[in-house]
Amino acid sequence: MSETDPHQHHHHTAEADDNLERATEPTLSSGEAISELPEVEHAPPGEPMLDVVNVDARYGQIQVLRGVTFKVQDAEIVVILGANGAGKTTTLRAVCGMVSTSGSVKLAGREVRGRDTAEIVRRGVAHVPQGRGTFPDLSVLDNFHVGAFVRKDRKGIEEDVDRWMDVFPRLRERKSQSAGSLSGGEQQMLAVARAMMSRPKLLLLDEPSLGLAPLIIEDLFRRFSDINKETGTTMLIVEQNANLALDIASRGYVLESGSIILEGTADELRSNEAVREAYLGA
């Protein structure tokens, strides 16, 4: 079963995008350090930020996840590796309440399974879906403001707009352009900045490297690592691009046909023969 979202907008092929970006966009930004980003709210002492236990998920009669169990500690980066159709996207949708599930999903110690998506977002989860996750017809600046819809602190929102535009200077240069007119790399930056505008406790990233040039991907993952260190934001990344994901993650899981078949530290997974063959091109 394909995990591709039918609502994605693809104006170019991945290859065309790749070639275009290699020529026009060597890195996402000037690479300056992130300064003065707000610290996020943390999980209570001793509680993981995300605790998923024995989760099944289905679309109608079709079961996609079977007994999935994993956890992400507070301020940790964890990666879930899996091939197309393994259930990676569905795993993130299960956390967000976007698919029918059974089992337990706890956020910072509180059960959220069965809650609606809007409430889960209000409790501190931000989701960057596969294929960017921006509003293509809105301006870059309006996308920032949409990301802050759960907040009421107008002054703090404007300060965050400014901070994230410092992190991604390309977005400041293009703030009045429509999001749909940006390159693939710029759209992915915007998707991340828009998600961070809600000051999430937990950021879910669904194949952020998809369709991007290698240099762009490398810089993007460096940014994820910087954001995690500077703000303490917990991150769960699902990826096929194992090399870079394992570079920034502390731990990982391998998902196959809807079940977790392997878990370990990033180093353990990197040296595992089966993982090397399937995901590291070794």
C-alpha positions as CSV (number, residue, x, y, z in Angstrom):
1,M,0.0,0.0,0.0
2,S,1.4,3.3,-1.0
3,E,2.1,5.9,1.7
4,T,2.1,8.8,-0.7
5,D,-0.4,11.6,0.2
6,P,-2.8,12.1,-2.8
7,H,-3.1,15.8,-1.9
8,Q,0.6,16.6,-2.4
9,H,1.4,19.3,-5.0
10,H,4.3,18.4,-7.2
11,H,5.1,21.0,-9.8
12,H,8.4,19.4,-10.9
13,T,9.8,15.9,-10.9
14,A,12.2,15.2,-8.1
15,E,15.0,14.9,-10.6
16,A,14.2,18.3,-12.2
17,D,14.0,19.8,-8.7
18,D,17.3,18.2,-7.8
19,N,19.1,19.6,-10.8
20,L,17.6,23.0,-10.4
21,E,18.6,23.2,-6.7
22,R,22.1,21.9,-7.3
23,A,22.6,24.8,-9.6
24,T,20.8,27.6,-7.7
25,E,20.9,26.8,-4.0
26,P,24.1,25.4,-2.6
27,T,23.0,25.7,1.0
28,L,19.9,26.8,2.8
29,S,21.3,29.8,4.5
30,S,24.5,31.5,5.6
31,G,25.0,28.8,8.2
32,E,25.1,31.3,11.1
33,A,24.4,29.9,14.6
34,I,20.9,30.1,15.9
35,S,20.6,32.8,18.5
36,E,18.0,33.4,21.2
37,L,15.5,30.9,20.2
38,P,12.9,30.2,22.9
39,E,13.2,27.1,25.0
40,V,10.3,24.7,24.6
41,E,8.2,23.2,27.4
42,H,9.7,19.8,28.5
43,A,8.1,16.6,29.7
44,P,7.8,16.0,33.4
45,P,11.0,14.4,35.0
46,G,11.3,10.7,34.2
47,E,8.6,10.8,31.5
48,P,9.4,10.3,27.8
49,M,8.1,13.0,25.5
50,L,6.4,10.4,23.4
51,D,5.5,6.9,24.5
52,V,3.8,4.7,21.9
53,V,2.7,1.3,23.1
54,N,1.3,-1.6,21.1
55,V,-0.4,0.7,18.4
56,D,-2.4,-0.8,15.6
57,A,-3.6,1.5,12.8
58,R,-6.0,0.9,10.0
59,Y,-7.5,2.6,7.0
60,G,-11.0,1.0,6.8
61,Q,-10.4,-2.8,6.6
62,I,-6.7,-2.5,5.8
63,Q,-4.4,-2.8,8.8
64,V,-1.2,-0.8,8.3
65,L,0.5,-0.9,11.8
66,R,0.7,-3.9,14.0
67,G,1.7,-3.6,17.6
68,V,4.1,-0.7,17.1
69,T,6.0,0.3,20.3
70,F,8.6,2.9,20.6
71,K,9.5,6.0,22.7
72,V,11.2,9.3,22.2
73,Q,12.9,10.8,25.3
74,D,12.6,14.5,26.1
75,A,14.8,16.7,23.9
76,E,15.9,13.6,21.9
77,I,16.1,13.1,18.1
78,V,14.9,9.6,17.1
79,V,14.6,8.3,13.6
80,I,12.3,5.6,12.2
81,L,13.8,4.0,9.1
82,G,11.6,2.1,6.6
83,A,11.1,1.5,2.9
84,N,8.1,2.8,1.0
85,G,4.9,1.4,2.3
86,A,6.4,0.2,5.6
87,G,4.0,2.4,7.6
88,K,6.2,5.4,8.4
89,T,3.7,8.1,7.4
90,T,0.9,6.2,9.1
91,T,3.0,6.0,12.3
92,L,3.2,9.8,12.4
93,R,-0.5,10.1,11.6
94,A,-1.2,7.7,14.5
95,V,0.6,10.0,16.8
96,C,-1.4,13.0,15.5
97,G,-4.8,11.3,15.7
98,M,-5.2,11.3,11.9
99,V,-5.9,7.6,11.5
100,S,-8.0,5.0,13.4
101,T,-5.8,3.4,16.1
102,S,-5.8,1.2,19.1
103,G,-3.1,1.0,21.8
104,S,-1.6,3.9,23.7
105,V,0.0,7.1,22.6
106,K,1.3,9.3,25.5
107,L,2.6,12.8,25.1
108,A,4.7,14.0,28.1
109,G,2.9,11.4,30.3
110,R,-0.6,12.2,29.1
111,E,-2.7,9.9,27.0
112,V,-3.6,11.5,23.6
113,R,-4.8,8.5,21.6
114,G,-8.4,9.1,20.7
115,R,-8.1,12.9,20.9
116,D,-8.7,14.9,17.8
117,T,-5.8,16.3,15.9
118,A,-6.5,20.0,16.8
119,E,-6.2,19.1,20.5
120,I,-3.0,17.2,20.0
121,V,-1.5,20.2,18.2
122,R,-2.6,22.4,21.1
123,R,-0.8,20.0,23.4
124,G,2.4,20.7,21.6
125,V,2.8,18.4,18.5
126,A,3.8,19.9,15.1
127,H,3.8,17.7,12.0
128,V,5.7,18.4,8.8
129,P,4.0,16.1,6.3
130,Q,5.7,14.4,3.4
131,G,6.0,16.7,0.4
132,R,6.7,19.9,2.3
133,G,3.5,21.0,4.2
134,T,3.1,24.6,3.3
135,F,0.1,26.6,2.0
136,P,1.3,27.2,-1.6
137,D,-1.2,30.1,-2.3
138,L,-0.3,32.0,0.8
139,S,2.8,34.3,1.1
140,V,5.8,33.1,3.1
141,L,4.9,35.5,5.9
142,D,1.3,34.3,6.0
143,N,2.6,30.7,6.3
144,F,4.6,31.8,9.4
145,H,1.4,33.3,11.0
146,V,-0.7,30.2,10.1
147,G,1.9,28.1,12.0
148,A,1.2,30.2,15.2
149,F,-2.6,29.8,15.1
150,V,-2.6,28.0,18.5
151,R,-0.9,31.0,20.1
152,K,-2.3,34.3,21.5
153,D,0.9,36.1,22.4
154,R,1.1,38.6,19.5
155,K,4.5,40.1,20.6
156,G,6.1,36.6,21.0
157,I,4.7,35.6,17.6
158,E,6.4,38.5,15.8
159,E,9.6,37.9,17.7
160,D,9.5,34.3,16.6
161,V,8.9,35.3,12.9
162,D,12.0,37.4,13.2
163,R,14.1,34.7,14.8
164,W,13.1,32.0,12.3
165,M,13.8,34.4,9.4
166,D,17.3,34.8,10.9
167,V,17.7,31.1,10.9
168,F,16.5,30.8,7.3
169,P,17.5,34.1,5.6
170,R,16.2,32.9,2.3
171,L,12.7,33.1,3.7
172,R,13.2,36.7,4.7
173,E,14.3,37.6,1.2
174,R,11.1,35.9,-0.2
175,K,8.6,36.8,2.6
176,S,6.1,38.4,0.3
177,Q,6.3,35.7,-2.4
178,S,3.7,32.8,-2.5
179,A,5.0,29.7,-0.9
180,G,4.3,27.7,-4.1
181,S,6.8,29.8,-6.0
182,L,9.7,28.8,-3.8
183,S,12.2,26.0,-4.7
184,G,11.9,22.6,-3.1
185,G,14.6,23.4,-0.5
186,E,13.0,26.7,0.4
187,Q,9.6,25.1,0.8
188,Q,11.1,22.6,3.2
189,M,12.7,25.3,5.2
190,L,9.3,27.1,5.3
191,A,7.5,23.9,6.4
192,V,9.9,23.5,9.3
193,A,9.8,27.2,10.3
194,R,6.0,27.2,10.1
195,A,5.8,24.1,12.3
196,M,8.3,25.7,14.8
197,M,6.1,28.8,15.1
198,S,3.7,26.9,17.4
199,R,6.7,26.3,19.8
200,P,6.1,22.6,19.7
201,K,7.3,20.1,22.4
202,L,7.5,17.5,19.7
203,L,8.3,18.0,16.0
204,L,7.3,15.1,13.6
205,L,9.2,15.2,10.3
206,D,7.9,12.9,7.4
207,E,10.8,12.2,4.9
208,P,12.1,15.8,4.9
209,S,14.8,14.8,2.4
210,L,12.4,13.7,-0.3
211,G,13.2,15.2,-3.7
212,L,15.9,17.5,-2.5
213,A,19.5,17.8,-3.7
214,P,22.2,16.2,-1.5
215,L,23.8,19.5,-0.4
216,I,20.4,20.9,0.6
217,I,19.6,17.7,2.5
218,E,22.9,17.9,4.4
219,D,22.4,21.5,5.4
220,L,18.7,20.9,6.4
221,F,19.7,18.0,8.7
222,R,22.4,20.2,10.2
223,R,19.7,22.7,10.9
224,F,17.5,20.1,12.6
225,S,20.4,19.2,14.9
226,D,21.0,22.9,15.7
227,I,17.3,23.5,16.4
228,N,17.2,20.5,18.7
229,K,20.3,21.7,20.6
230,E,19.3,25.3,20.9
231,T,15.6,24.9,21.7
232,G,15.4,21.5,23.3
233,T,12.7,20.5,20.8
234,T,12.1,16.7,20.7
235,M,12.1,15.3,17.2
236,L,10.8,12.2,15.5
237,I,12.0,11.8,11.9
238,V,10.9,9.1,9.5
239,E,13.2,8.6,6.6
240,Q,14.6,6.4,3.9
241,N,17.8,8.6,3.8
242,A,19.4,6.7,6.7
243,N,22.9,8.2,6.5
244,L,22.1,11.7,7.5
245,A,19.2,10.8,9.8
246,L,21.6,8.5,11.8
247,D,24.2,11.3,11.9
248,I,21.9,13.5,14.0
249,A,19.7,11.0,15.9
250,S,20.7,9.3,19.1
251,R,18.6,6.3,18.5
252,G,16.5,4.6,15.8
253,Y,13.9,2.0,14.9
254,V,13.4,0.0,11.7
255,L,9.8,-0.4,10.6
256,E,9.0,-3.2,8.1
257,S,5.4,-4.1,6.9
258,G,3.9,-2.2,9.8
259,S,6.0,-3.6,12.6
260,I,9.1,-2.5,14.4
261,I,11.7,-5.2,13.7
262,L,14.8,-3.6,15.1
263,E,15.9,-0.8,17.5
264,G,19.1,0.5,18.8
265,T,21.5,3.5,19.1
266,A,22.4,5.3,15.9
267,D,25.8,3.6,16.0
268,E,24.3,0.1,16.5
269,L,22.0,0.6,13.6
270,R,24.7,2.0,11.4
271,S,26.9,-1.1,12.0
272,N,24.0,-3.6,11.6
273,E,24.5,-5.6,8.5
274,A,20.9,-5.7,7.5
275,V,20.5,-2.0,8.0
276,R,23.6,-1.3,6.0
277,E,22.4,-3.3,3.1
278,A,18.8,-2.0,3.1
279,Y,19.3,1.7,4.0
280,L,22.9,2.7,3.9
281,G,23.8,1.5,0.4
282,A,26.6,-0.6,1.8
